[in-house]
Amino acid sequence: MYLILGNIFRKKFHAYLEKIKRRATRFNNTIALGHRQLMLSLYYYYHLKIGRALQHAHKSLSFFKEAEDKDDIVDSLSHITLYLIEQGKFKEASKYLIEAKEIYENIHCEYLKPLLLFSEGSFARLVKQNKCLNILLQALHISKKMGARELTWKIQRELALYHLDRGEIQNTLMYLSDEIDTIKQITESIDNEDIKISYLSVPIRKRAFSEVKLIKQFIEKVC
């Protein structure tokens, strides 16, 4: 929870990670150490520091592989795929995505599916694969069913960008509206105004709102 709420809990978040590190190191708990690295990767991803996010995701993958923890291996691989996509490294992203899908097919941990589909759909959009829409819609359906709103708005953003790429204005506006509505649903569940402001000020969400504004301005010009 500290991770997604922004700088208001930054000190508590890092203190929590240090506590995990001490305990996990003491008992040689490689899975806990892997989760610590994955949380750090997500922290930097949310702050759009993709290089550092990637470094920590690779460290998490190493820990999970050492523990032969297959579901967490898929989780790390899915995040690495997303980070590489952010960097435009599609060939490298493809390698990690294929590995994630292969392991998933052997274990079928359903809670991993929406993130894996999101990473696959994001990759498919950027390399212009025809299956992109179906993958993203499936990811959206499962994410909503699971109540994973923090992932849901990211999938809606990706769907908006997919339709924008194709010049499908109404669908673009629909998913942009859905994206903002989902973020608003999350903020409405936060009672404390300072925490709400902190949540909205996280760079990945600020980018989302900026994109919506820019896309709407672009659509107004061309229509």
C-alpha positions in Angstrom: 0.0 0.0 0.0 2.8 2.4 0.9 4.2 1.9 -2.6 1.3 3.3 -4.6 0.4 6.2 -2.3 3.3 8.4 -3.2 5.9 10.5 -1.3 3.8 10.9 1.8 4.7 7.4 2.8 8.2 7.3 1.2 10.1 7.0 4.5 7.8 4.3 5.8 8.1 2.4 2.5 11.9 2.3 2.6 11.9 1.5 6.3 9.7 -1.4 5.6 12.0 -2.6 2.8 15.0 -2.4 5.2 13.1 -4.5 7.8 12.4 -7.1 5.1 16.0 -7.1 4.0 17.3 -7.7 7.6 14.9 -10.5 8.4 15.2 -12.2 5.0 19.0 -12.0 5.0 19.1 -13.5 8.6 17.0 -16.5 7.5 18.3 -16.7 4.0 14.8 -16.2 2.6 15.5 -15.6 -1.1 11.8 -15.3 -1.9 11.4 -12.4 0.5 14.5 -10.8 -0.9 13.0 -11.2 -4.4 9.8 -9.5 -3.4 11.8 -6.7 -1.8 13.6 -6.1 -5.1 10.3 -6.3 -7.1 8.8 -3.7 -4.8 11.8 -1.5 -5.4 11.4 -2.0 -9.2 7.7 -1.0 -8.9 8.7 2.1 -6.9 11.0 3.3 -9.6 8.5 2.4 -12.3 5.9 4.5 -10.7 8.4 7.4 -10.6 9.2 6.7 -14.3 12.8 5.9 -13.5 12.7 2.9 -15.9 16.4 2.1 -15.9 16.5 1.7 -12.1 13.2 -0.2 -12.2 14.8 -2.7 -14.6 17.8 -3.2 -12.5 15.8 -4.2 -9.5 13.4 -6.3 -11.5 16.4 -8.3 -12.8 17.6 -8.7 -9.2 14.2 -10.0 -8.2 14.2 -12.5 -11.1 17.6 -13.8 -9.9 16.3 -14.4 -6.4 13.1 -16.1 -7.6 15.0 -18.3 -10.0 17.4 -19.3 -7.2 14.3 -20.3 -5.1 12.7 -22.0 -8.2 9.6 -19.8 -7.4 7.8 -20.1 -10.7 4.8 -17.8 -10.1 7.0 -15.0 -8.9 9.4 -15.7 -11.9 6.5 -15.0 -14.2 5.6 -11.8 -12.3 9.2 -10.5 -12.6 9.4 -11.4 -16.3 6.1 -9.6 -16.9 7.4 -6.5 -15.2 10.7 -6.7 -17.1 8.8 -6.9 -20.3 6.8 -3.7 -19.5 10.0 -1.8 -18.5 11.8 -2.8 -21.7 8.7 -1.7 -23.7 8.9 1.7 -22.0 12.5 1.9 -23.2 11.6 0.9 -26.7 13.7 -2.3 -26.5 11.1 -4.5 -28.3 13.4 -7.4 -29.3 14.7 -7.8 -25.8 11.2 -7.5 -24.4 10.0 -10.3 -26.7 12.5 -12.7 -25.1 11.3 -12.1 -21.6 7.6 -12.2 -22.7 8.1 -15.6 -24.4 9.7 -17.0 -21.2 6.9 -15.6 -19.0 4.2 -17.2 -21.2 6.0 -20.5 -21.4 6.3 -20.8 -17.6 2.7 -19.6 -17.1 1.4 -22.3 -19.4 2.9 -24.9 -17.0 1.7 -23.4 -13.7 -1.6 -21.5 -14.6 -1.6 -19.2 -11.5 -4.6 -17.2 -12.5 -3.7 -14.1 -10.5 -0.7 -13.6 -12.8 -2.9 -13.6 -15.9 -4.0 -9.9 -16.2 -0.5 -8.5 -15.8 0.9 -11.0 -18.2 -1.8 -10.2 -20.7 -1.2 -6.5 -20.2 2.5 -6.9 -21.0 1.7 -9.0 -24.0 -1.0 -6.6 -25.2 1.4 -3.6 -24.8 4.0 -5.4 -26.7 1.5 -6.3 -29.4 0.3 -2.7 -29.8 3.8 -1.3 -30.3 4.9 -3.9 -32.8 1.5 -3.6 -34.5 0.3 -7.2 -34.1 -3.4 -7.9 -35.1 -4.1 -9.8 -31.9 -3.4 -6.7 -29.7 -7.1 -5.7 -29.1 -8.3 -9.2 -28.1 -5.4 -9.5 -25.6 -6.0 -6.1 -24.0 -9.8 -6.7 -23.8 -9.1 -10.0 -22.1 -6.7 -8.4 -19.7 -9.3 -5.7 -18.9 -12.0 -8.2 -18.3 -9.9 -10.2 -15.8 -8.5 -7.2 -14.1 -12.0 -5.8 -13.5 -13.2 -9.1 -12.3 -10.4 -9.3 -9.8 -11.0 -5.7 -8.7 -7.4 -4.8 -9.6 -8.1 -1.1 -10.3 -4.5 0.0 -10.2 -3.9 -2.3 -13.2 -7.2 -1.6 -14.8 -6.5 2.0 -15.5 -3.2 1.1 -17.1 -5.0 -1.3 -19.4 -7.6 1.3 -20.2 -4.8 3.7 -21.1 -3.2 1.1 -23.4 -6.6 0.6 -25.1 -7.0 4.3 -25.6 -3.6 4.4 -27.2 -4.4 1.4 -29.4 -7.5 3.2 -30.8 -5.7 6.5 -31.2 -3.0 4.7 -33.3 -5.9 3.6 -35.6 -7.6 7.0 -35.7 -10.7 5.6 -33.9 -11.6 8.8 -32.0 -14.8 7.7 -30.2 -13.2 4.6 -28.8 -10.1 6.6 -27.8 -12.2 9.1 -25.9 -14.2 6.3 -24.3 -11.2 4.5 -22.9 -9.6 7.8 -21.8 -12.8 8.6 -19.9 -12.8 5.1 -18.4 -9.1 5.4 -17.3 -9.8 8.7 -15.5 -13.0 7.3 -13.9 -11.0 4.3 -12.6 -8.3 6.6 -11.0 -11.1 8.7 -9.5 -12.7 5.6 -8.0 -9.4 4.8 -6.3 -9.1 8.4 -5.0 -12.7 8.4 -3.7 -11.8 5.4 -1.5 -9.0 7.5 0.2 -10.4 9.6 3.1 -7.3 11.6 3.9 -6.9 14.6 1.5 -3.1 14.7 1.9 -2.8 11.0 1.0 -5.2 11.6 -2.0 -2.9 14.4 -3.3 0.2 12.3 -2.8 -1.4 9.4 -4.7 -2.3 11.7 -7.6 1.2 13.3 -7.7 3.0 10.1 -8.4 4.7 10.6 -11.8 3.1 7.6 -13.6 -0.4 9.1 -12.8 0.6 12.6 -13.6 1.7 11.3 -17.0 -1.7 9.7 -17.4 -3.5 13.0 -16.8 -1.1 14.9 -19.0 -1.6 12.4 -21.8 -5.4 12.6 -21.6 -5.2 16.4 -21.9 -2.8 16.3 -24.8 -4.7 13.6 -26.7 -8.0 15.5 -26.3 -6.3 18.7 -27.5 -5.0 16.8 -30.5 -8.4 15.3 -31.3 -10.1 18.8 -31.1 -7.6 20.0 -33.7 -8.0 17.2 -36.2 -11.8 16.8 -35.9 
